[in-house]
C-alpha cells in the first residue's frame, strides 16, 4: 500500500532493505516501525479521517528513521485511553456501545485502545512529530450484534511544542498533547478528553502534568534513546455506579509526577 510506514520491495508486503537494516542495527526502532504499521493497517477505511491518520503515521515513521539515522537524542511518548468495560450505554439515549473489554490491562503500544497519541520527540531541537489515532465506535443491539459503526474524528487531538527557540543541544524539552473526542454516533455526547505536558531535562529527568476525567482509563509511557518504556502515569477508570459512561463528564483533577528515566 502506498505510503505505508514500513517501506516495501514488492506488493506482497516485504520490508525494504532500508527498514530491514534496523532489525539488526537498531531493534528498538524496528519494533516501533512495526507498531506504527500495525496502527496503519487498522486505519484502512476509505474516508478523510483514516487518510489523515495514515498521513500522520507516515510522517512519524519518517521522523523516527531520521533521528535514528542521524544519531539525534530522541524520545517516544505514547498516550492512550481505553474503556475498561465490555459495553456501556450512552447517557440519556440508553444506546449501547462496545468498550475495550473489562479485562483490558495497562500496557504500552496496545492497539486495543479508544484513543492513541504517539509522538517522536527530538530532544536536541525540541520538536515533535506524532500521529493521533481513534478507533471505530460500535453500537450494538440487545444481543450484542453491531448495528452501527463510525470512526470518530481526530480534529480534537494534537501535539504541542513549547520551547522552539533552541538551536540544538538543549538540555530541556517540553511537549504537550491534547485529546478531546466524542462519540459521533450520539449527538451531544460528553467528550473523552485530557491534556498532558511532559518535560525532559538532561535527557533523563522526566516530569509530567496531566488533567483528566474519572472515566475512562488513562496511560502514558516514555522511551528515551531506544531504551525501555517507562510509565509516565496509569489512572484506572472510576465508573459511575449505574452507568460507567456518565463519568466521562466528571473531572478527576490535575496530577503531577517526576522520575529519573531508567533505560
C-alpha positions as CSV (number, residue, x, y, z in Angstrom):
1,X,0.0,0.0,0.0
2,X,1.4,3.4,-0.9
3,X,2.9,5.5,1.9
4,X,2.8,2.6,4.3
5,X,5.2,3.5,7.2
6,X,7.3,0.4,6.5
7,X,8.8,0.5,3.1
8,X,8.2,-2.3,0.6
9,X,10.1,-4.1,-2.2
10,X,7.1,-5.9,-3.6
11,X,3.3,-5.9,-3.4
12,X,3.3,-8.9,-1.0
13,X,4.4,-6.6,1.8
14,X,8.1,-7.3,2.5
15,X,10.1,-4.6,4.1
16,X,12.6,-2.7,2.0
17,X,16.3,-3.2,2.9
18,X,16.4,0.4,4.2
19,X,14.0,-0.7,7.0
20,X,15.2,-4.3,7.3
21,X,18.6,-2.9,8.4
22,X,17.1,-1.8,11.7
23,X,16.3,-5.4,12.6
24,X,20.0,-6.0,13.5
25,X,21.4,-2.5,14.0
26,X,18.5,-0.9,16.0
27,X,15.9,-3.5,17.1
28,X,14.0,-0.8,19.1
29,X,13.4,1.4,16.0
30,X,12.5,-1.7,14.1
31,X,9.9,-2.7,16.7
32,X,8.4,0.8,16.7
33,X,8.2,0.9,12.9
34,X,6.3,-2.4,13.1
35,X,3.9,-1.0,15.7
36,X,3.2,2.1,13.6
37,X,2.5,-0.2,10.7
38,X,0.0,-2.2,12.8
39,X,-1.8,1.0,13.6
40,X,-1.7,2.0,9.9
41,X,-3.2,-1.4,8.9
42,X,-6.1,-0.8,11.3
43,X,-6.7,2.7,9.6
44,X,-7.9,1.3,6.3
45,X,-11.3,2.9,5.8
46,X,-11.9,5.0,2.7
47,X,-12.6,8.3,4.5
48,X,-10.9,11.6,5.2
49,X,-10.3,10.6,8.9
50,X,-8.4,7.4,8.1
51,X,-6.5,9.2,5.3
52,X,-5.5,12.0,7.7
53,X,-4.3,9.4,10.3
54,X,-2.3,7.5,7.8
55,X,-0.6,10.7,6.6
56,X,0.4,11.5,10.2
57,X,1.7,7.9,10.7
58,X,3.8,8.1,7.5
59,X,5.4,11.4,8.7
60,X,6.0,10.0,12.2
61,X,7.7,6.9,10.8
62,X,10.0,9.0,8.6
63,X,10.9,11.2,11.5
64,X,11.8,8.2,13.6
65,X,14.1,7.0,10.8
66,X,15.6,10.5,10.6
67,X,16.5,10.8,14.3
68,X,17.8,7.2,14.4
69,X,20.0,7.6,11.3
70,X,21.4,10.9,12.4
71,X,22.3,9.9,16.0
72,X,19.9,12.5,17.4
73,X,18.8,12.3,21.0
74,X,15.2,11.4,21.0
75,X,12.2,10.2,23.0
76,X,9.0,8.4,22.1
77,X,5.9,9.3,24.1
78,X,2.7,7.2,23.9
79,X,-0.6,8.3,25.5
80,X,-3.6,6.0,25.4
81,X,-7.2,6.0,26.7
82,X,-9.3,2.9,26.9
83,X,-12.8,1.9,28.0
84,X,-12.4,-0.9,30.6
85,X,-15.8,-2.3,30.1
86,X,-17.3,-4.9,27.7
87,X,-20.1,-2.5,26.9
88,X,-22.0,0.5,28.3
89,X,-24.9,2.7,27.5
90,X,-24.8,6.3,26.3
91,X,-26.2,8.8,28.9
92,X,-29.8,9.9,28.2
93,X,-30.3,7.9,25.0
94,X,-29.6,4.5,26.5
95,X,-28.0,3.2,23.3
96,X,-25.4,0.5,23.9
97,X,-21.8,0.7,22.8
98,X,-18.8,-1.6,23.0
99,X,-15.8,-0.9,25.2
100,X,-12.3,-2.2,25.1
101,X,-13.1,-5.1,27.4
102,X,-13.3,-5.4,31.2
103,X,-10.1,-7.4,31.1
104,X,-8.0,-4.7,29.3
105,X,-4.8,-4.2,31.3
106,X,-2.4,-1.3,31.3
107,X,0.5,-1.6,28.8
108,X,2.4,0.5,26.2
109,X,1.7,0.1,22.5
110,X,-1.6,-1.6,23.0
111,X,-3.8,-1.0,20.0
112,X,-6.8,-2.1,22.0
113,X,-7.4,1.5,23.0
114,X,-10.1,4.1,22.4
115,X,-7.6,6.8,21.5
116,X,-3.8,6.8,21.0
117,X,-1.3,9.6,20.6
118,X,2.3,8.6,19.6
119,X,5.0,11.2,19.3
120,X,8.7,11.1,18.3
121,X,10.5,13.9,20.1
122,X,13.8,15.4,19.0
123,X,15.5,16.2,22.3
124,X,18.2,18.2,20.7
125,X,15.9,20.6,18.8
126,X,12.8,20.4,20.9
127,X,10.4,19.3,18.2
128,X,7.8,16.5,17.9
129,X,6.2,14.7,15.0
130,X,3.4,12.4,16.0
131,X,0.2,10.8,15.0
132,X,-3.3,10.7,16.5
133,X,-5.5,7.6,16.3
134,X,-9.1,7.0,17.2
135,X,-10.7,3.6,17.0
136,X,-14.1,2.8,15.5
137,X,-17.1,3.3,17.8
138,X,-19.5,0.4,17.5
139,X,-23.2,0.4,18.6
140,X,-24.7,-3.0,19.4
141,X,-28.3,-4.3,20.0
142,X,-29.5,-6.2,23.0
143,X,-28.0,-9.4,21.6
144,X,-24.5,-7.8,21.2
145,X,-24.7,-7.5,17.4
146,X,-23.1,-4.5,15.8
147,X,-25.8,-2.4,14.2
148,X,-23.9,0.8,13.5
149,X,-20.3,1.9,13.5
150,X,-18.2,5.1,12.8
151,X,-14.7,6.2,13.0
152,X,-14.7,9.3,15.3
153,X,-12.7,12.3,14.2
154,X,-9.2,13.3,15.4
155,X,-9.6,17.1,15.0
156,X,-9.5,17.5,18.8
157,X,-6.2,15.5,19.1
158,X,-2.9,17.3,18.7
159,X,0.7,17.8,19.9
160,X,2.4,21.0,21.0
161,X,6.0,22.1,21.2
162,X,6.7,24.7,23.9
163,X,10.3,25.7,23.5
164,X,11.2,26.1,19.9
165,X,13.9,28.7,20.4
166,X,16.7,26.1,20.8
167,X,19.4,25.9,18.1
168,X,20.4,22.4,19.2
169,X,22.0,20.7,22.1
170,X,19.3,21.7,24.5
171,X,19.0,20.2,28.0
172,X,15.3,20.9,28.3
173,X,12.4,19.9,26.3
174,X,8.7,20.5,26.9
175,X,6.0,18.7,24.9
176,X,2.2,18.9,25.2
177,X,-0.6,16.6,24.0
178,X,-4.3,17.1,24.0
179,X,-7.2,14.8,23.2
180,X,-10.9,15.8,23.1
181,X,-13.0,13.3,21.3
182,X,-16.7,12.5,21.2
183,X,-18.9,9.5,20.3
184,X,-20.1,11.0,17.0
185,X,-23.0,8.5,16.8
186,X,-24.7,10.2,19.7
187,X,-25.4,13.9,19.4
188,X,-24.2,15.9,22.4
189,X,-22.3,13.1,24.0
190,X,-19.7,14.1,26.6
191,X,-16.1,14.3,25.4
192,X,-13.4,11.9,26.2
193,X,-10.6,14.3,27.0
194,X,-7.3,15.0,28.7
195,X,-4.3,17.4,28.4
196,X,-0.7,16.3,29.1
197,X,2.6,18.1,29.4
198,X,5.9,16.2,29.5
199,X,9.2,17.9,30.4
200,X,12.6,16.2,29.9
201,X,15.7,17.7,31.4
202,X,19.3,16.5,30.7
203,X,17.8,13.6,28.5
204,X,16.9,11.7,31.7
205,X,14.9,13.8,34.3
206,X,11.2,13.4,33.4
207,X,8.2,15.3,34.8
208,X,4.6,15.4,33.7
209,X,1.3,17.1,34.4
210,X,-2.0,15.5,33.2
211,X,-5.6,16.8,33.6
212,X,-8.3,14.1,33.1
213,X,-11.7,12.9,34.0
214,X,-13.0,10.0,36.1
215,X,-13.7,7.8,33.0
216,X,-12.1,6.1,31.0
217,X,-8.7,4.7,32.0
218,X,-5.6,6.8,31.0
219,X,-2.0,5.7,30.5
220,X,1.2,7.3,29.3
221,X,4.7,5.9,28.6
222,X,8.1,7.3,27.5
223,X,11.2,5.8,26.0
224,X,14.5,7.8,25.7
225,X,17.1,6.9,23.0
226,X,15.7,3.5,22.4
227,X,15.5,2.4,26.0
228,X,12.7,0.5,27.6
229,X,9.3,2.3,28.0
230,X,9.0,3.8,31.5
231,X,5.5,4.6,32.9
232,X,4.5,8.3,32.9
233,X,1.2,7.6,34.5
234,X,-1.6,5.0,34.8
235,X,-5.0,6.0,36.1
236,X,-7.7,3.4,36.3
237,X,-11.2,4.5,35.4
238,X,-13.7,5.3,38.1
239,X,-17.0,4.2,36.6
240,X,-20.3,5.8,37.8
241,X,-22.4,3.3,39.8
242,X,-25.3,2.9,37.4
243,X,-23.7,3.7,34.1
244,X,-19.8,4.0,33.8
245,X,-20.0,6.3,30.8
246,X,-21.6,9.1,33.0
247,X,-18.2,9.8,34.5
248,X,-16.9,10.9,31.0
249,X,-18.3,14.3,32.1
250,X,-16.9,14.3,35.6
251,X,-13.4,15.9,36.2
252,X,-10.9,13.9,38.2
253,X,-8.4,16.7,38.5
254,X,-4.8,17.5,37.6
255,X,-1.9,15.2,38.6
256,X,1.8,15.7,38.5
257,X,4.8,13.4,38.8
258,X,8.5,13.1,38.2
259,X,11.2,10.5,38.0
260,X,14.6,9.7,36.6
261,X,14.4,7.7,33.4
262,X,15.7,4.1,33.7
263,X,16.9,2.6,30.4
